Each structure stands twice: as structure tokens, then as C-alpha cells.
Amino acid sequence: MAVRLRNLPQVPEKYMPMYERMYKQKYHFVGRHTVVKKCYWTHKAMVEGRHCYKCKFYGIESHRDIQMSPAALWCWNACLHCWRIRPQDLGVDMDETKMPFYDDPKMLVDELIKVHKKLMSGYKGHPKVNPKMLEEAMNPVHVTMSLTGEPTLYELLGDLIKEIHKRGMTTFIVTRGVRPDVLARLDEEPNQLYVSIEAWDKRSYNYFTRPLVPRAWELTWETFEIMPSFTNPTAIRITLVRGFNDHEEALKGFAKIIETAQPTYVEVKSYMWVGASRERLSKSNMARHDQVKDFTRRLSELTGYPVIGESKSSRVVLLSRISKPIRLGKGCPKGLDTPEPEAPGEYDEYDPDVMP
């Protein structure tokens, strides 16, 4: 069930600083290890009719998308660019590499839907909200597991996917790829699997991603190797960080990854200077959209994946080995790009704890 902090059952005291900080950042806890939070683009969709790039590329309706994570505190990386609050930032000693408890998947899905509906009910009577949009928002159709933490550390991930799909909803999973064993044994795939990377080899991975477990790069490479076995679409998401991975050596490394993983899509997206990452990186590490486009063009030449889409406000460009992306929803009522202001002005408005 959805809980307030004082009602969190069987949670060790050492985790409480993280729970308290996330609660203040408007994360809503479901059970002991799962969180859900309203996305920036959910709000924009409701009050302005503007949707995130997942809508433009894949048809995902931003106002009907539950942004959640089944592993709120646990991750095997301490990435420099992570905008989430990390245990290390608060001095929390996460001495275990696996989650110490697992809540029932059916309960989690039931409660996630309830929390989403409660969040959307706050728009009732809002002068800028179309009643039809509100009605749709009260019936979510998609779940994105990317909010914080590493979703594949939840050992019942396959059962969670099944529970979501039973309700006629679609799923995206965004992972760092550190648990190829979990991904390999999924008996039900997500509708789309993302592997998010910034590094192109072991040296750059150890420097930037700061793994908390041995052989993290090798495990990630194992994930690249099993990605061609997925029957549903897969994606490699490259976060472009100026001054780190925007050069020729990185381009060649990413091309090798793409050759191995054979993803359906490749998204190249600029790092955004938001949240806790501002303590570790600078604003100059953000790439402008024209720089993202130039990098993606060069990657396209190396891989043979053509450029088929872009979103200026999110500074992302899409490569694909199929002519048109597979759309999982009905798409954006007004389209994504009208109007679409030049970043970074758009990002000045962002809640620093909400992913662009």
C-alpha cells in the first residue's frame, strides 16, 4: 500500500535519511522499496497540451504514463551525471548490493495506479485542463521504470511486468545493464528495453559511472550481447556529456556497442545540469541541441543507423534501424513541438529532481 514515512514497515533505520529526503522531493512510496512521482511532462501535458519526446517518438501519452521505480534506493553505480539524490550524497552506507526485501508485484501495481489517479485528481477544476485530458489521465496506460535506482535489482521484475501487462498497460524499462542475469531470465519482456550509457570502454566507465560492484563493465557488456535476443524493441540511450564523451574515440566505442547490441533504436540525449549532478559537473557539460545533432550525424555514419527524429526541447535525436518507430500509444493530441522553446530556458523551469 502507499505509505507515509512513519508507516514504512520493516525498513532499517539506516535508510531513513534517503526516505526522508525523497519524501520531501515529492516521491510517493508504495510499500518498502517502490516510488512513483509525477513527471514534469505529465504536468505540461495536462496544462499546456505538450508532451515529452517519448510521445513524439513512440506514441506514449505523457499524462497517462506512470513514472516509477521498484528499487528506490538501490543502484550499482554512482554516476557523476546522476541528477537523483544518491545514498553517497547523504552519507548512507549501502553495504548490500542486492535489495534486502521484495514487495508483492500485484500489490505494487494496484497501489501505483491508485497513487497516479490521486496525483491526477489534483487537476480537477484547473482552468487550463481539458476535461477529456483529465478523464484520460485518470486511466493510465503505460508504466516507465526509470525514475530512480536500478529496476533490475528488483528480483521479481518479470512478475511485475506481467502484472502491468495483465491490466492492458505497456511498459518501458530503463536500466544500466548491470544485471544481464535478470534480463536473460525474464519470461515476459517489457514493451521496450532501454540500456542507458555514457561510457564507451572500461576505463571511461570506471571513471564516470563509478561502479559499486566488481566487473560492472563486463556485466554491462553481457547485456549488450543478449540484447539481440529480445523480440520487443530495444534502445541504447547515450547521454552526451560535453568534455567527456563528445569526441572521436567515444564515437568509435559507441559504434562498437551498437554493433554488438543491435538495438532497434539509439537515442542520443544531452546531459542536463539539474538536481544533485550540479555538485559534480558544470553547466558547460550540457550539449546544445545542434551539438547533439552533429554528434548523432557522425554516429549515424559509423553505424548505418539513419536519423529519423529529434526533439529540440529535450535535446535528443533518434536513430533507428526500422523506418518508423513502433508506436505503443495514440500519441500527442497537439504534437510535441508546438511551441518548442530553445533550451536551456525550458530547463530553468524544471524541478531539479524530475528527469527531463
C-alpha positions in Angstrom: 0.0 0.0 0.0 1.0 3.6 -0.4 2.6 4.8 2.8 3.8 7.8 4.7 7.2 7.6 6.2 6.0 6.9 9.7 4.2 3.9 8.4 7.0 2.3 6.4 7.1 -1.3 7.6 10.3 -3.2 8.3 12.7 -0.6 6.9 16.1 -0.4 8.6 16.8 2.9 10.3 19.9 3.5 8.2 17.8 4.0 5.1 15.6 6.7 6.7 17.7 9.7 5.6 17.1 8.7 2.0 13.4 8.0 2.5 13.0 11.4 4.3 14.8 13.3 1.5 12.9 11.6 -1.3 9.6 12.2 0.6 10.4 15.9 0.7 11.2 15.8 -3.0 7.6 14.6 -3.6 8.3 10.9 -4.2 5.4 8.8 -3.2 6.3 5.5 -1.6 4.4 2.3 -2.4 5.4 -0.4 0.0 9.0 -0.5 1.2 11.1 0.0 -1.9 8.9 1.4 -4.7 8.3 5.0 -5.6 6.2 7.0 -8.0 6.4 10.6 -8.9 4.6 13.0 -11.3 6.8 13.8 -14.2 7.4 17.4 -15.4 6.0 16.4 -18.8 2.9 15.0 -17.2 2.2 18.5 -15.8 3.0 20.1 -19.2 0.7 17.7 -21.0 -2.2 18.5 -18.6 -1.9 22.3 -18.6 -0.4 23.1 -22.0 -1.0 20.0 -24.1 2.7 19.5 -24.6 4.2 16.0 -24.3 7.7 14.5 -23.9 9.8 13.0 -26.7 8.5 9.5 -25.8 5.2 10.7 -27.1 6.7 12.1 -30.3 8.8 9.0 -31.0 6.8 6.2 -29.6 3.2 7.4 -29.1 3.4 7.4 -25.2 0.8 9.7 -23.8 2.6 11.7 -21.1 -0.5 12.3 -18.9 -1.2 8.5 -18.8 2.4 7.4 -18.0 3.2 6.2 -14.5 6.8 7.2 -13.7 8.1 4.7 -11.1 10.9 2.6 -9.8 10.8 -0.7 -8.0 14.3 0.0 -6.5 14.1 3.4 -5.0 17.4 3.4 -3.1 19.5 0.7 -4.8 21.8 1.1 -7.7 25.2 -0.5 -8.7 26.6 2.8 -10.0 27.3 6.2 -8.5 27.4 8.1 -11.8 28.8 11.6 -11.9 25.9 12.9 -14.0 23.1 11.3 -11.9 20.5 14.0 -11.0 18.9 11.8 -8.3 19.8 12.0 -4.7 22.2 9.1 -4.1 22.9 7.4 -0.8 26.5 8.5 -1.1 25.3 12.2 -1.1 23.8 11.7 2.3 26.4 9.5 3.8 24.1 6.5 3.8 26.2 3.3 3.9 24.5 0.9 1.4 26.6 -2.1 2.4 24.5 -4.6 0.5 24.5 -5.0 -3.3 21.1 -6.6 -3.5 17.8 -5.3 -2.2 17.1 -6.8 1.3 13.3 -7.2 0.7 10.8 -7.5 -2.1 7.1 -6.5 -2.0 4.4 -8.4 -3.9 4.2 -7.3 -7.5 0.4 -7.3 -7.6 0.1 -5.1 -4.6 2.7 -2.7 -6.1 0.8 -2.3 -9.4 -2.6 -1.8 -7.7 -1.1 0.9 -5.4 0.8 2.6 -8.2 -2.4 3.0 -10.2 -4.1 4.4 -7.1 -1.3 6.9 -6.5 -1.3 8.0 -10.1 -5.0 8.6 -10.0 -4.7 10.6 -6.8 -2.0 12.8 -8.3 -4.1 13.4 -11.4 -7.2 14.2 -9.4 -5.4 17.4 -8.2 -6.1 18.8 -11.7 -9.9 18.8 -11.2 -11.2 22.3 -11.6 -7.9 23.6 -13.1 -8.8 26.3 -15.6 -6.2 25.2 -18.1 -7.0 21.5 -18.0 -9.2 20.0 -20.7 -11.8 17.7 -19.1 -11.1 15.0 -21.7 -7.4 15.1 -20.8 -8.3 14.7 -17.2 -10.5 11.7 -17.9 -7.8 10.1 -19.8 -5.2 10.8 -17.2 -7.3 9.0 -14.6 -6.8 5.8 -16.6 -3.1 5.3 -17.1 -2.0 3.0 -19.9 1.8 3.0 -19.6 4.4 2.4 -16.9 8.0 3.7 -17.3 10.5 2.1 -14.8 13.2 4.8 -14.8 12.5 7.2 -12.0 15.5 6.4 -9.8 17.6 3.4 -8.8 18.3 0.3 -10.9 15.0 -1.6 -11.7 16.7 -4.9 -12.4 17.8 -5.2 -8.8 14.1 -6.0 -8.0 14.3 -9.8 -8.4 10.5 -10.1 -9.1 10.8 -7.8 -12.1 9.3 -10.4 -14.5 6.3 -10.8 -12.3 5.9 -7.1 -12.1 5.9 -6.8 -15.9 3.3 -9.5 -16.1 1.0 -7.7 -13.5 1.2 -4.5 -15.5 0.5 -6.2 -18.8 -2.4 -8.0 -17.3 -4.1 -4.6 -16.9 -3.7 -3.8 -20.6 -0.8 -1.4 -19.9 2.5 -1.2 -21.7 6.0 -1.0 -20.1 9.4 0.7 -20.7 12.4 -0.3 -18.6 15.5 1.9 -18.4 18.5 0.0 -17.0 22.2 0.5 -16.7 22.6 -3.1 -17.9 24.4 -4.4 -14.8 22.1 -7.4 -14.3 22.2 -9.4 -17.5 21.1 -12.4 -15.5 17.8 -10.8 -14.6 17.2 -9.6 -18.1 18.1 -13.0 -19.6 15.6 -14.9 -17.4 12.6 -12.6 -18.0 9.7 -14.8 -19.2 7.8 -11.7 -20.2 9.6 -8.8 -21.9 8.9 -5.1 -21.4 7.4 -3.4 -24.5 10.7 -1.6 -24.8 14.0 -2.1 -23.1 16.5 0.8 -22.7 20.1 0.5 -21.7 21.4 3.9 -20.7 25.2 4.6 -21.1 27.7 7.3 -21.2 31.0 5.3 -21.2 32.4 3.6 -24.2 35.0 1.3 -22.6 36.1 0.0 -19.2 38.4 2.9 -18.4 35.8 5.6 -19.1 33.1 3.5 -17.4 35.1 3.2 -14.1 35.9 6.9 -14.2 32.4 8.3 -14.9 30.0 5.6 -13.8 31.8 4.8 -10.5 30.6 1.2 -10.2 29.9 -0.1 -6.7 30.4 -3.8 -7.6 33.2 -5.7 -9.4 33.0 -6.4 -13.1 30.3 -3.9 -13.7 31.6 -3.0 -17.2 31.8 -6.7 -18.1 28.3 -7.3 -16.8 27.1 -4.3 -18.9 28.8 -5.8 -22.0 27.0 -9.1 -21.3 23.7 -7.1 -21.5 24.8 -5.7 -24.9 25.4 -9.3 -26.1 22.0 -10.6 -25.1 20.0 -7.6 -26.4 19.7 -9.1 -29.9 17.7 -12.0 -28.4 14.9 -9.7 -27.3 11.8 -9.8 -29.5 10.4 -6.5 -28.4 12.1 -3.2 -29.4 15.4 -2.3 -27.6 17.2 1.0 -27.3 20.7 2.3 -26.4 20.4 5.7 -24.8 23.7 7.7 -25.0 23.8 10.6 -22.6 26.1 13.1 -24.3 28.3 15.0 -21.8 30.4 17.8 -23.3 34.1 17.4 -22.4 33.7 13.7 -21.6 32.3 11.6 -24.4 31.8 14.0 -27.3 35.0 13.0 -29.2 36.1 10.6 -31.9 37.3 7.8 -29.5 34.0 7.8 -27.8 32.1 7.7 -31.1 34.0 4.6 -32.2 33.4 3.0 -28.9 29.7 3.6 -29.1 29.6 2.3 -32.6 31.1 -0.9 -31.3 28.5 -1.2 -28.6 25.7 -0.6 -31.2 27.2 -3.3 -33.5 27.1 -5.8 -30.6 23.7 -4.9 -29.1 21.9 -4.3 -32.4 19.3 -2.1 -30.8 16.1 -1.1 -32.6 16.8 2.5 -31.7 19.6 4.7 -30.5 18.8 7.9 -28.6 21.5 10.5 -28.2 20.4 12.9 -25.5 22.3 15.8 -23.8 23.2 15.6 -20.2 21.1 18.2 -18.3 22.6 20.2 -15.4 19.9 19.5 -12.9 19.5 18.0 -9.4 22.4 16.6 -7.5 24.6 16.4 -10.6 25.2 20.1 -10.2 27.5 19.3 -7.3 29.7 17.1 -9.6 29.5 18.6 -13.1 29.2 22.1 -14.6 26.6 23.8 -16.8 29.2 23.7 -19.6 28.9 19.9 -19.7 25.4 20.3 -21.3 25.4 19.9 -25.1 23.4 22.3 -27.2 20.9 20.7 -29.5 22.9 21.5 -32.6 25.9 19.7 -30.9 23.7 16.6 -30.2 22.6 16.6 -33.8 26.2 16.8 -35.1 27.4 14.0 -32.8 24.4 11.9 -33.8 25.1 12.5 -37.5 28.6 11.2 -37.1 27.4 8.2 -35.2 24.9 7.5 -37.9 27.7 7.5 -40.5 29.7 5.0 -38.4 26.7 2.6 -37.7 24.5 2.9 -40.7 21.5 3.8 -38.5 19.7 6.7 -40.1 18.4 9.7 -38.1 14.6 9.6 -38.1 13.6 12.1 -35.4 14.5 14.8 -32.9 13.1 16.8 -30.1 14.7 20.2 -29.6 13.3 20.9 -26.1 14.7 17.7 -24.8 17.9 17.9 -26.8 17.5 14.4 -28.1 18.0 12.8 -31.6 16.7 9.4 -32.6 18.4 6.8 -34.8 16.6 3.7 -35.9 17.2 0.5 -37.9 13.5 0.4 -38.8 11.9 3.1 -40.9 9.3 4.2 -38.4 9.3 3.7 -34.6 6.8 1.2 -33.2 4.1 3.3 -31.5 2.6 2.0 -28.3 0.0 4.7 -27.7 -2.2 7.1 -29.7 0.4 9.9 -29.5 0.3 13.6 -28.8 -3.0 15.4 -29.3 -1.3 18.6 -30.3 2.2 17.2 -31.2 5.3 17.7 -29.2 6.9 20.6 -30.9 4.3 23.4 -30.9 5.5 25.5 -29.3 9.0 24.3 -28.5 11.3 26.9 -26.9 15.1 26.8 -27.2 16.8 25.1 -24.3 18.2 25.8 -21.8 15.5 28.3 -21.0 13.0 25.5 -20.8 15.1 23.7 -18.3 15.3 26.7 -16.0 11.7 25.7 -15.0 12.5 22.1 -14.2 12.0 20.6 -10.9 15.6 19.5 -10.3 14.5 16.1 -9.2 12.4 15.3 -12.2 14.0 13.8 -15.3 13.8 15.9 -18.4 
